């Protein structure tokens, strides 16, 4: 282990954009490591595309980092860093990736000219109950998973689920950087064996930011913390309210079921004891049932 220089958290937009939005070599190495690309599919070079102005998600404004690029093959890559999870974010990723496909085609061009689009979302929150942190989505046949419709793939990474002690691959080293660099006191030596990762660490050093940038960084963290608190409190209240309603419904259902069972037992008892006596006195069975209410 190596003692760490103080670093800013690379998940925050100011730092994330400096590292991945301004240095093509770092972004290329990061995407090759994190995306599910075969060796012959690796990105050789890329160019940045302008980020579009899109509506913010109401629950977590200003928590999305957007980096877009295209490689020499024409493939497009959308990278987003999300500090908290909402279902709206998942739909936004699908929308943006689909839009990137549609926007490639000009009037009169053939569909075969369309190039694949990859969406990568790194999420600093849990959103799935499964044990894995890496979620890869693509269009596959229900009958045969090896039959794939090429053109759109999405990857969601849940950072909190990633075990920071696992550094068996370059992918895990990049995830360690994103998750731990902002609070690390020591650096795993393995990180420094990847030149682009070492460069990313240099760009995250606190010493490389001026007072105004550090103030913006602190204010951003305050905002994220506040939004998380409000979101968690809202979720807790919603859960509490749901439980109360559930208990109310449960109690009402319990009373209803108890009454039903009581009536059932009463009717069974009357069938055995009272009904034969009334019939013996000359009442028909239908008349006896009507008297007993069964």
N, C-alpha and C positions, 0 to 999 in steps of 0.2 A: 504493500500500500504506500501511496505517496501523499504527503500533506497537501491539502487543497488550498488554492488561493480563493478568497471570497468571490463567489459567483452570484449573479442575478439568476432568478428562476427563468429558464428558457421557455417556459410555457406562456409567460406573459407576452402580450402582443409586441411591445417595444423590442424585446430581446429576440423573440421568435422571428420577427420580420427581418431584423438585422442579420441574423444567422442564415435563415433559409430563404429569405426574400431578396437578398443582395449578393449572395455568393453561389454561383451556379455549380461549382465543384462540390460544395457541401450538400446542396439540395440533391444533386445527382447521386452522390454516394448514399445519402439517406434513403432516397426512393428505391435504389437498387437493393438496399438491405432490408427495407421494411415491406415493400410490396411483394406479392407472390409472383415474381418474374423468374422464368427459367433463365439459365445462364446465357442462352442465345437470344434472350429478349431484353437483356440489360440495356439501360439507357447509355448511349455513348456521349451525347451532348444535348443540350436543351436551351431553349430561349424562354424568357419570362413573357407572360401574356398579361395585359392589364386586368386588374380585378374589377369586376362589375359592382356597381352600387346596388345592393339588394336590400329588401326590407329586413329590419332586425327582428329577431325572435322576441316577442313581448316579454317573456319571463326573464331573459338574460341578455339585455342589451349590451352591446360593445364587448362581448366575451368571445367573439369569433375572429380568428385570424384566417385570412384567405390568401393563399399563394397558388397561382396558376402558372403552368408552363407547358411547353410542347417540345417533343424531341425531334430528331432528324427524320424519323419515320412518319411523323405527323400525329403520333399518339399524344393525347392531352392528359394532363395530370392535375387534379384539384386537391390541394392539401389544406385541411382546416384543423385548428386547435380550439377545442371547446372546453371551457372551464367547468361547465355543469351540463347536465343532461336534461333534455326535454324531448318528447316524441316529435315535436315540430322540427327539431334539428335533423332527425332521421329523414323526414320528408323533404327537408331542404336539400340534403345531400343527393337524394334521388332526383329532385327537380333540377339542381345545378348540373349534375352529370348528364341527364337527358338533354338539357338545353345545350350543353357543349357538343353533343352529337348532332342535334338539329341545326345548330348554327354553322356547321361545316359545309352544309350543302347549299350551293347557290342555284339559282334558277337554271334549269336545263342540264344540270350535272346528274350523273348516274349515282345510284345508291352505293354501288361498289367502291366509289371513291371515299366513302366514310372510313375514318380511322377510329380505333378503339379509344375509349375514355376510362380512366381510372380515378376513382374518388377515394381519398384517404382521410379518415377522421380520427384524430387522437383526442380522446375524451378523458378529462381528469375527474371522472365520476363513474360509479357503477350503474349499469343500466340493464344488465342481463343476469339471470339467476344461474346460468351455467358456470362451471368452474374456470373455463378458459378465458383468456383476455383478448384473444385474436379472433375476429369474426370476419370471414371472407365470404362475400356474396357474389354470385354470378348466375346467369340464366342457364339452367340445366334442365334436361328432360326428366320428368317424373318417372318414366319407365326405365331410363338408363342414364345414370349420372355422368357417364363419359361422353355423352352427347351434349355439347355446349354451343350456345348461340354466342358467337364472339361479338364484342363491341362495347360491353359495359360491365365493369367490375367495381365493387365497393368493398372497402376494408374499414372496419371500426376496431379501434384498439382501446381497451379499458385500462388505463395506466394504474389505477389502484390495485388491480388484480395481478399485475406483473410482479413477480418475486425478484426483488433487486439483488438477491444473492446469486441469481442465475445469470451467468455471463458466458454461456457456451457458444454463442454466435455473435456475429457483428450486429444483427438485428437487436439482440438483447442489450448490447453495449449502447446502442442509440437510445433504447428505451430507458436504460439506467440514466443516461445523460438528461433526458427530458424529466424523469421523475425525481432524481436525487441531486442533481448538480447544484440547485439553489440552496440546499441545506447541508451539503457534504463537507465533512472535515478531512476526509481522505479520499483519494482517487484510486480505483483499481488500476493496476499497471496495464491491464489489457486494453483499457481505453486509449492509452497513448500509442498503441501499436497501429491504430488507424489514423492516418494523417489528417483526414477531413474532420474526424472527431476531435483531434487535438486542436485544430483550427477553430472548431465550434466552441471549445472550452475557452480559448483565448478571447473570442468575441463576446463571451458571457461574463468576463471578468468585470467586477464592479469598477475597477480603476479606469476602464475604457468609456465610462459614461460621465457626462457633466452633471452639474447640480440640478439643472432644469429637467434633464432626463430621469434622474433618480427620484425627483419629486413626482414626476408623472408616474413612474413605476410604483411608488408608494401609494399614490392616490388610486391607481388602478387596483392594487391589491386590496385596499380598503373597500373599494366598490364591489369587488368580487366577493369578499368576505361578507359584506352587508347583504348582497343578493343571495348568497348561499344561506345565510341565516334566515332571511325572509322566506326563501323557498322551503327550507326545512321546517320552519314553524308552520307555514301554510300546509305542508304535507302532513305534519303531525296533527294539526287541527282537523284536517279533512279525514284522517284515519280515525281520530277520536270520535268525530261526529258519525262516521260510518259505523263504528263499533256500537255507539249508543243506539243508532237506528236499528242495527242488527240485533242488539239485546232486546230492544222494544218489540221488534218483530218476533224474535225468538220467544220472549215471554208470552206474547199474544198467541203465537202458534202453540206453545206449550199448554196454555190454558185451554185452547180450542181442542187440542188432542186429548187432554185430560178429561174434558167434558164428554168428548166422543167415546172415550174408553169407558167412562162411567155409565153413559147411556147404554152402551153395548152390554156391559155387565148386568145392568138393571133389566134390560130386555131378556137376556138369557135366563135370569132368575125367574122372571114372570112366566116365561115359556114353560119352565119346569114345574113351578109350584102353582101359580094362580090360574093359568090358562086351563089346565085339566079340571080344576074345581068348578069354573064357570060353565064349562061344557057339560059337566056332570049335572049341573042344575038346570039344564035344558037349553042353554044358549048355543047357537051355532058357533063354529070356530071363528067365522068372520065377525059375528057380533061380539064374541069374547075379546078378540083382538082389538076391536074398536073401543070397547070399554077400558081396556088396559093401555091403549095407545101404543101398541106395538105392531 
